[in-house]
């Protein structure tokens, strides 16, 4: 009986249910991931290099071009594997890469913390994105601290640091939450 009294109610309820289903854009469906992990034993230290794929969205690029500073945070863990309570963390570091667009000079400024606050500048967005998403020759640990013949596990992760916008920009860039990315842990066994 109630269905006949309110025939317009069912389409409205169906629309409400559909609107609650999470929507993911094509860019959000492509997840960021750590790729090209390489280790080297140079200058009496263990060095690691890697890159992050699919970490920039078109919305993020627009915001960067509008002057929003964007920061990626990288986590690197080296541990001696074992049972959960007996695994030994040898190295646990985090560092950031930040990009900002200088409109007056028409160039991108990228800061890399792991290389003593190295500052790189370029007028090319693609080059700046490459600097943001690539870690080269990160000196992780002196080789004398690692035992020959032992197996270790290198775990890498990248994430977008939470964006802190001035109050005015919060209204313009309401889609900032769509930027969020976080890779899963990339775990690589390593034998010395």
Helices and strands as residue ranges (DSSP letters): H 2-5, H 7-19, H 26-29, E 33-42, E 45-53, H 58-65, E 70-80, E 88-102, E 107-112, G 113-115, E 118-122, H 125-133, E 134-142, G 143-145, E 151-160, H 167-172, G 174-178, E 186-191
